Amino acid sequence: MEKFDQRSLTETALSLANIAKEVDGPRQRRSQEPTGKILHTILIGGNSKGKEELFQSLAVRAISLLPTFDARSLSNLAWAYAIADTVPKLADGSTLFDHVAQKSIPLLKKFEPQHLSNTVWAYERIEECNPDLFAEVAEEIVLRRHLGKFKPRELSNILSAFSKPGVQNLKLYDKVANHVIGLDNLNKFTPQQLALTVWAFAKAREPNPRLFQKVGDHVIGLNDLNTFTPKGLAHTLWAFASTGESHPRLFQMVGDHIIGWNDLNRFRPRGLAFTVWAFAKAGESNPTLFKEVGDHVIGLNNLNKFTLQQLALTVWAFAKAGEPNPMLFQMVGDHIIGQNIFNSFKPHTRSNNLWEHVDTVWAFAKAGKSDPRLFQKVGDLVIGLNNLNSIIPEDLADLVWAFAKAGEPNPRLFQKVGDHIIGQNDLNSFNPQDLANIVWAFAKAGESDPRLYNKVGDYVIGLNNLNTFEPRGLADLVWAFAKADEPNPKLLQKVGDHLIGRNDLNSFNPQDLADIVWAFAFSSADSVNPVLFKELHDHLEANVDHASLDEEAQGALLRAYEKAERASPKKES
């Protein structure tokens, strides 16, 4: 080791890392060959002890040589240890990566694009968070006059590295986006680099419509998609869907391409889940694709290769897209119940996978495929939590909505959710549809809690306006208060004034309007607003075929009109 200089040490580390990856990687491509077995024994050893000791020795020598390292050597050293998947710790408790970052920051102006890319890629790959290094790298890239010297691979790797929480940088993303948008074309980008680019923007939650439009247009301009891997296709669709960037022709082209395969075995479970999720999230209908995916999953011997997250995404997608597949839901339900998923759940940790359970029961309820065993297990998990602080408001709303929609009673669950919401200082973290879904669920399930209704009612009344409510949310809100027999004249007055001021009821579907009319009529006589009822009545008469409403809605409307008529001021004769 003493004879190593910076160049020979980094070259040795890189060579050993590549060999270690070859014989001890995920696929262990050569570890079963005679030579591979020998190398595995020498370099890796039992429990990777040999590898750790070898790279620890190299790290100790590297620290002594670090003052002599240039930009290339620093980048290569980080790259080598990332490939080897090891982070040596030193006697003082620091890591080799801490020292590499400290040495690199003053030299960043001397880093070539490849060095910058390889360095941040290495830190991301090995999951070594170093905000100071990433902030300095981002600033260095942003300050460079142009990015013409950066290759597509380097740009996509940089974006990927900066997509994780704690190191995201808006200026960097804007700089790269403007550069890509300004290119004459994207012909130098490989399909994988294109997929990684939009995936990184989506993961970092940095939407850029012009960039996504350019990438989408480039993809649909290709002769075919044969150069895309299934993973690349899935990640591209996921990125467009998760950022809300619509590109119907892209989804159509990818859907047709996948349908054209003989089978879907080339997809891994994650790719399948991401693909159908993206179609559902983007609202891009493709019944043929969903049928093929459903048939493929049902035809598997088991679902052991699917994670809970992938199963949740899959059934959520089928439910959201309105693609019924009872056999798929039955298979998923049986698999989840039959596994050790619930027994291994750690309810008192914030890093649990509860959202996956919520999405699953939501999907079952939305698709009308109730499974009492599954709902009972999920309910018990939530009830067993010390508190619900780790559950985001949207998931809380989806959870109680699912139980109510599926007709799965669970008073203890509703009590726990209600107590949690009532205990909040305010409801600012809840969006309007979440609140509407929650009170709707309580009313539907017959779980009345006056404290909850008072809190939600006071919050809505206190809003400057109700413009953030979607039509369905307003209908669910007033319907819930009426159904639960929780009169709130001020709330109804605010909603009524809002509806009168809209001058546009076409955004409401007939069922929404029927629910609103019913709610106002059945809450109390004092809450009836003759002007509103006339406006709703005239709109319904002119635009809605009552025969299109279900029998319950027709009856409710009739009774509502009768009550409104009785409550309206009588004209003097």
C-alpha positions in Angstrom: 0.0 0.0 0.0 2.8 2.4 0.8 4.0 2.4 -2.8 0.7 3.5 -4.2 0.5 7.1 -5.5 -2.9 8.8 -6.2 -3.1 7.5 -9.8 -2.2 3.9 -9.1 -4.4 3.8 -6.0 -7.5 5.0 -7.9 -6.8 2.8 -10.8 -6.4 -0.2 -8.5 -9.6 0.7 -6.6 -11.6 1.0 -9.8 -10.3 -2.3 -11.2 -11.1 -4.2 -7.9 -14.5 -2.5 -7.7 -15.4 -3.6 -11.2 -14.3 -7.2 -10.5 -16.1 -7.2 -7.2 -19.3 -6.0 -8.9 -18.9 -8.7 -11.5 -18.6 -11.6 -9.1 -20.8 -10.3 -6.3 -23.3 -8.2 -8.1 -27.1 -8.7 -7.9 -27.0 -11.2 -10.8 -23.6 -12.8 -9.9 -23.0 -13.3 -13.5 -19.7 -15.1 -13.2 -19.6 -16.1 -9.6 -20.5 -19.7 -10.4 -17.7 -20.2 -12.9 -14.4 -21.7 -11.6 -12.5 -18.4 -12.0 -15.5 -16.5 -10.5 -15.6 -18.7 -7.5 -11.9 -18.1 -6.8 -12.2 -14.4 -7.2 -15.3 -14.3 -5.0 -13.4 -16.2 -2.3 -10.4 -13.8 -2.5 -12.1 -10.5 -3.0 -15.5 -10.9 -1.3 -15.1 -13.6 1.3 -17.9 -14.7 3.7 -20.4 -12.0 4.5 -18.3 -9.7 2.3 -15.7 -9.5 5.0 -12.8 -9.8 2.5 -14.1 -7.0 0.4 -14.6 -4.7 3.4 -11.1 -5.3 4.7 -9.5 -4.8 1.3 -11.3 -1.5 0.5 -10.8 -0.3 4.1 -7.0 -0.7 3.6 -7.2 1.2 0.3 -9.2 4.0 2.1 -6.6 4.4 4.8 -3.9 4.9 2.2 -6.2 7.2 0.2 -6.6 9.5 3.1 -2.9 10.0 3.5 -2.6 10.8 -0.2 -5.7 12.9 -0.5 -3.9 16.3 -0.4 -2.2 15.3 -3.7 -5.5 14.2 -5.5 -6.7 16.2 -8.5 -10.3 16.4 -9.7 -10.1 13.3 -11.8 -8.6 11.2 -9.0 -11.2 12.4 -6.5 -14.0 11.6 -8.9 -12.6 8.1 -9.7 -12.1 7.3 -6.1 -15.7 8.1 -5.2 -16.9 6.2 -8.3 -14.9 3.1 -7.4 -16.3 2.9 -3.8 -19.8 3.5 -5.1 -19.4 0.6 -7.5 -17.9 -1.6 -4.8 -20.9 -0.6 -2.6 -18.8 0.1 0.5 -18.4 3.2 2.7 -15.2 2.8 4.8 -15.4 4.4 8.3 -12.2 5.9 9.7 -10.9 6.0 13.3 -12.4 9.4 14.0 -15.9 8.3 13.0 -15.9 10.1 9.6 -16.1 8.3 6.3 -13.9 8.3 3.2 -16.8 10.1 1.4 -16.7 12.9 4.0 -13.0 13.5 3.2 -13.5 13.3 -0.6 -16.3 15.9 -0.4 -14.1 18.2 1.8 -11.2 18.0 -0.7 -13.4 18.3 -3.8 -15.3 21.5 -2.9 -12.4 23.9 -3.4 -11.5 22.2 -6.6 -14.9 22.1 -8.3 -14.0 24.7 -10.9 -11.3 22.3 -12.2 -13.8 19.4 -12.5 -14.7 18.4 -16.0 -18.4 17.6 -16.7 -17.7 13.9 -16.4 -16.0 14.4 -13.0 -19.0 16.4 -11.7 -21.4 13.8 -13.0 -19.5 10.8 -11.6 -19.0 12.4 -8.2 -22.6 13.2 -7.5 -23.7 9.9 -9.1 -21.4 8.1 -6.6 -22.8 9.8 -3.6 -26.3 9.1 -4.7 -25.5 5.5 -5.6 -24.0 4.8 -2.2 -26.7 6.9 -0.4 -24.1 9.2 1.2 -25.9 12.5 1.8 -23.6 15.5 1.7 -25.7 18.7 1.2 -22.7 20.9 1.2 -21.0 19.1 -1.6 -24.2 19.0 -3.7 -25.0 22.6 -3.1 -21.5 23.6 -4.3 -21.7 21.3 -7.3 -25.1 22.7 -8.2 -23.8 26.3 -7.9 -20.7 25.4 -10.1 -22.9 24.0 -12.9 -25.4 26.9 -12.7 -22.5 29.5 -12.9 -21.0 27.9 -16.0 -21.9 29.9 -19.1 -23.4 27.0 -21.0 -23.7 23.2 -20.7 -22.6 22.5 -24.2 -19.7 20.4 -22.9 -22.0 18.1 -20.9 -22.9 14.9 -22.6 -26.5 13.6 -22.3 -25.4 10.8 -20.0 -23.7 13.3 -17.7 -26.7 15.5 -17.6 -29.2 12.7 -16.9 -27.0 11.3 -14.1 -26.6 14.7 -12.5 -30.4 15.2 -12.5 -30.9 11.8 -11.1 -28.4 12.4 -8.3 -30.1 15.7 -7.4 -33.6 14.2 -7.4 -33.5 13.0 -3.8 -34.8 15.0 -0.9 -32.2 17.2 0.9 -30.1 18.0 -2.2 -32.7 19.2 -4.7 -31.9 22.5 -6.5 -34.4 24.4 -8.5 -31.7 26.6 -10.2 -29.8 23.5 -11.4 -33.0 21.9 -12.8 -33.9 25.2 -14.6 -30.4 25.4 -16.1 -30.5 21.9 -17.4 -34.0 22.2 -18.6 -33.3 25.4 -20.6 -30.3 23.7 -22.1 -32.2 20.7 -23.3 -35.1 22.7 -24.5 -32.7 24.9 -26.5 -31.2 22.0 -28.4 -32.1 21.5 -32.0 -33.1 18.0 -31.3 -32.6 15.2 -28.8 -31.0 12.7 -31.2 -27.9 12.4 -29.0 -29.9 11.2 -26.0 -30.4 7.5 -25.7 -33.9 6.2 -24.7 -32.5 5.4 -21.3 -31.1 8.9 -20.8 -34.4 10.5 -21.9 -36.3 8.3 -19.5 -33.9 9.1 -16.7 -34.2 12.9 -17.4 -37.9 13.1 -17.1 -38.0 10.6 -14.3 -35.5 12.8 -12.3 -37.7 16.0 -12.9 -40.7 14.1 -11.7 -39.0 12.6 -8.7 -37.6 16.0 -7.6 -41.1 17.5 -8.1 -39.8 20.1 -10.5 -42.4 20.2 -13.3 -41.3 21.7 -16.6 -44.0 21.6 -19.3 -41.7 22.7 -22.1 -39.1 20.1 -21.4 -41.7 17.3 -21.1 -43.4 18.4 -24.3 -40.0 18.3 -26.1 -39.2 14.9 -24.8 -42.7 13.5 -25.6 -42.6 14.9 -29.1 -39.2 13.4 -29.7 -40.4 10.0 -28.6 -43.5 9.9 -30.7 -41.3 11.0 -33.7 -39.3 7.8 -33.5 -39.9 5.1 -36.0 -40.5 2.6 -33.2 -39.8 2.1 -29.5 -37.7 -1.0 -29.8 -34.7 0.7 -28.3 -36.5 1.5 -25.1 -36.2 -1.1 -22.3 -39.4 -1.9 -20.5 -38.0 -0.1 -17.5 -37.4 3.0 -19.6 -41.0 3.0 -21.0 -42.4 2.6 -17.5 -40.3 5.4 -16.0 -41.1 7.7 -18.9 -44.9 7.2 -18.5 -44.6 7.4 -14.7 -42.8 10.8 -15.0 -45.4 12.3 -17.3 -48.3 11.0 -15.2 -46.9 12.0 -11.8 -46.1 15.6 -13.0 -49.5 15.9 -14.7 -47.9 16.6 -18.1 -50.5 15.4 -20.6 -49.3 13.8 -23.8 -52.0 11.5 -25.2 -50.1 10.5 -28.3 -47.1 9.4 -26.2 -49.3 7.1 -24.1 -51.1 5.8 -27.1 -47.8 4.9 -28.8 -46.4 3.3 -25.7 -49.6 1.4 -25.1 -49.7 0.1 -28.7 -46.1 -0.9 -28.5 -46.6 -3.0 -25.3 -49.8 -4.6 -26.6 -47.7 -5.7 -29.6 -45.5 -7.9 -27.5 -46.1 -11.6 -27.4 -46.1 -11.6 -23.7 -45.3 -9.3 -20.7 -42.6 -11.5 -19.2 -40.0 -8.9 -20.1 -41.6 -6.5 -17.6 -40.5 -6.8 -14.0 -43.3 -6.3 -11.4 -42.3 -2.8 -10.8 -42.4 -1.9 -14.5 -45.9 -3.4 -14.8 -47.2 -1.5 -11.8 -45.7 1.8 -12.9 -47.1 1.4 -16.4 -50.8 0.8 -15.4 -50.5 3.4 -12.6 -49.3 6.0 -15.1 -52.2 5.3 -17.5 -54.7 5.5 -14.7 -53.2 8.6 -13.1 -53.0 10.4 -16.5 -56.6 9.4 -17.3 -55.4 7.7 -20.5 -57.9 4.9 -21.3 -56.5 1.7 -22.8 -58.8 -1.3 -22.0 -56.7 -3.6 -24.1 -53.5 -2.9 -22.2 -55.3 -3.3 -18.8 -56.7 -6.6 -20.0 -53.3 -7.9 -21.1 -51.7 -6.8 -17.8 -54.5 -8.3 -15.8 -54.4 -11.6 -17.7 -50.6 -11.7 -17.3 -50.7 -11.2 -13.5 -53.6 -13.7 -13.1 -51.6 -16.3 -15.1 -48.6 -16.2 -12.8 -48.1 -19.0 -10.4 -48.0 -16.6 -7.5 -47.3 -13.0 -6.6 -44.2 -13.5 -4.6 -42.1 -11.3 -6.8 -44.4 -8.3 -6.2 -43.8 -6.0 -3.3 -46.8 -4.6 -1.4 -46.1 -1.3 -3.0 -46.3 -2.8 -6.5 -49.5 -4.6 -5.7 -51.1 -1.5 -4.3 -50.1 0.5 -7.4 -51.6 -2.2 -9.6 -55.0 -2.5 -8.0 -55.2 1.2 -7.5 -54.6 1.7 -11.3 -57.3 -0.8 -12.2 -59.8 0.8 -9.8 -59.0 4.3 -10.9 -59.2 3.4 -14.6 -62.5 1.7 -14.1 -61.2 -1.6 -15.4 -63.0 -4.3 -13.5 -61.0 -7.5 -13.0 -62.5 -9.6 -10.1 -60.0 -12.4 -10.5 -57.1 -10.0 -10.2 -58.5 -8.4 -7.0 -59.2 -11.8 -5.6 -55.7 -13.0 -6.3 -54.1 -9.9 -4.7 -56.4 -10.0 -1.7 -55.6 -13.7 -1.1 -51.9 -13.1 -1.5 -51.7 -10.2 0.9 -53.7 -12.1 3.5 -51.6 -15.2 3.1 -48.3 -13.4 3.5 -46.6 -12.3 6.7 -47.1 -8.7 5.8 -49.3 -7.7 8.7 -47.4 -9.7 11.3 -44.1 -8.0 10.3 -45.6 -4.5 10.2 -44.0 -2.1 12.7 -46.9 0.3 13.6 -44.8 2.6 15.9 -42.3 3.6 13.3 -42.7 6.5 10.9 -41.1 4.5 8.1 -43.9 2.0 7.8 -45.7 1.1 4.6 -49.2 2.1 5.7 -50.0 4.2 2.6 -49.7 1.0 0.6 -52.4 -0.6 2.7 -54.5 2.5 2.4 -54.2 2.5 -1.4 -55.1 -1.2 -1.5 -58.3 -0.9 0.5 -59.2 2.3 -1.5 -58.8 0.3 -4.7 -60.9 -2.6 -3.5 -63.7 -0.1 -2.4 -63.5 1.9 -5.6 -63.7 -1.3 -7.7 -66.6 -2.6 -5.6 -64.5 -5.6 -4.6 -64.8 -5.8 -0.8 -62.6 -8.3 1.1 -63.6 -8.3 4.8 -60.4 -10.0 5.8 -58.3 -7.3 4.2 -60.3 -4.5 5.6 -60.2 -6.0 9.1 -56.4 -6.4 9.0 -55.8 -2.8 7.8 -58.2 -1.4 10.3 -56.4 -3.2 13.1 -53.1 -1.8 11.9 -54.3 1.8 12.1 -56.0 1.2 15.5 -52.8 -0.2 16.8 -50.8 3.0 16.1 -49.8 5.2 19.0 -51.0 8.2 16.9 -51.8 9.0 13.3 -49.2 11.7 12.9 -47.4 9.7 10.3 -50.4 9.4 8.0 -50.9 12.3 5.6 -54.4 13.9 5.4 -55.0 12.5 1.9 -54.4 8.9 3.2 -56.6 9.5 6.2 -59.4 10.6 3.9 -58.9 7.7 1.5 -58.9 5.3 4.5 -62.2 6.2 6.0 -63.7 6.7 2.5 -62.7 3.1 1.6 -64.3 1.6 4.7 -67.5 3.6 4.2 -67.7 2.9 0.5 -67.1 -0.8 0.9 -69.6 -1.1 3.7 -67.0 -2.4 6.2 -68.0 -1.2 9.6 -65.2 -0.3 12.1 -66.3 2.1 14.8 -62.9 2.0 16.6 -61.2 3.0 13.4 -63.6 5.9 12.8 -63.2 6.9 16.5 -59.4 7.1 16.2 -59.5 9.1 13.0 -62.1 11.4 14.4 -60.1 12.0 17.6 -57.0 12.7 15.5 -58.6 15.3 13.3 -60.4 17.0 16.3 -57.0 17.2 18.0 -55.4 19.2 15.2 -54.7 22.9 15.9 -56.2 23.7 12.5 -57.1 21.9 9.3 -54.9 23.8 6.9 -53.0 20.7 5.9 -56.2 19.1 4.6 -57.3 20.0 1.1 -61.1 20.5 0.5 -61.7 17.2 -1.1 -60.0 15.4 1.8 -62.4 17.1 4.3 -65.4 16.4 2.1 -64.4 12.7 1.8 -63.9 12.4 5.6 -67.3 13.8 6.6 -68.9 11.9 3.7 -67.4 8.7 5.0 -68.5 9.3 8.6 -72.0 10.0 7.4 -72.1 7.1 5.1 -70.8 4.7 7.8 -73.3 6.1 10.3 -70.4 7.2 12.6 -71.6 10.5 13.8 -69.2 12.7 15.7 -70.6 16.2 16.4 -67.1 17.5 17.3 -65.8 16.5 13.9 -68.6 18.1 12.0 -68.3 21.3 14.1 -64.6 21.5 13.4 -64.9 20.9 9.7 -67.9 23.2 9.4 -66.1 26.1 11.3 -63.1 25.6 9.1 -65.0 25.8 5.8 -67.1 28.8 7.0 -63.8 30.6 7.8 -62.4 30.2 4.3 -62.4 33.4 2.2 -64.2 31.5 -0.6 -65.0 28.0 -1.7 -63.2 28.2 -5.1 -60.8 25.5 -4.1 -63.7 23.0 -3.8 -64.5 20.8 -6.8 -68.2 20.3 -7.5 -68.0 16.7 -6.1 -66.5 18.0 -2.9 -69.2 20.6 -2.3 -71.9 18.0 -3.0 -70.3 15.5 -0.6 -69.8 18.1 2.1 -73.4 19.3 2.3 -74.8 15.8 1.8 -72.7 14.5 4.7 -74.0 17.2 7.1 -77.6 16.5 6.1 -77.2 12.7 6.2 -75.5 12.8 9.7 -78.3 15.2 10.9 -75.7 17.8 11.9 -77.4 21.1 11.0 -75.1 24.0 10.2 -77.1 26.9 8.7 -74.0 29.1 8.3 -72.2 26.4 6.3 -75.3 25.9 4.1 -75.6 29.7 3.6 -71.9 29.9 2.5 -72.3 27.1 0.1 -75.6 28.5 -1.2 -74.1 31.9 -1.8 -71.1 30.3 -3.5 -73.4 28.3 -5.9 -75.5 31.3 -6.7 -72.4 33.3 -7.5 -70.9 30.7 -9.8 -73.3 31.4 -12.7 -72.2 28.0 -14.1 -73.7 24.8 -13.0 -72.6 22.8 -16.0 -69.5 21.6 -14.2 -71.8 19.7 -11.8 -72.9 16.3 -12.9 -76.6 15.4 -12.2 -75.8 13.3 -9.1 -73.8 16.2 -7.5 -76.8 18.6 -8.1 -79.2 16.0 -6.8 -77.2 15.5 -3.6 -77.0 19.3 -3.1 -80.7 19.8 -3.5 -81.5 16.9 -1.2 -79.0 18.2 1.4 -80.4 21.7 1.5 -84.0 20.5 1.6 -83.5 17.9 4.3 -81.2 19.9 6.6 -83.8 22.3 7.9 -86.5 24.5 6.6 -84.6 27.6 7.6 -81.7 26.6 5.4 -83.7 26.5 2.1 -82.7 29.3 -0.2 -85.6 29.9 -2.7 -83.2 31.7 -5.1 -80.8 28.8 -5.1 -83.6 26.2 -5.4 -85.0 28.0 -8.4 -81.6 28.1 -10.1 -80.9 24.5 -9.4 -84.5 23.5 -10.4 -84.3 25.4 -13.6 -80.9 24.0 -14.5 -82.0 20.4 -13.8 -85.2 20.8 -15.7 -83.4 22.2 -18.7 -80.3 20.0 -18.8 -80.9 16.8 -17.0 -83.0 13.8 -17.9 -84.4 12.7 -14.6 -84.6 9.2 -16.1 -80.8 9.2 -16.1 -80.8 9.4 -12.3 -81.1 6.4 -10.2 -84.4 5.8 -8.4 -83.2 7.1 -5.0 -81.9 10.3 -6.6 -85.2 10.9 -8.4 -87.2 10.4 -5.2 -84.9 12.6 -3.2 -85.3 15.4 -5.8 -89.0 15.1 -5.7 -89.2 15.4 -2.0 -86.7 18.2 -2.0 -88.8 20.2 -4.4 -91.9 19.6 -2.3 -90.1 20.8 0.8 -88.6 23.8 -0.9 -92.0 24.8 -2.2 -93.5 24.7 1.3 -90.5 26.7 2.7 -90.6 29.4 -0.1 -92.4 32.7 0.8 -96.0 32.7 -0.4 -97.0 35.4 -3.0 -99.6 37.8 -1.8 -102.9 37.4 -3.6 
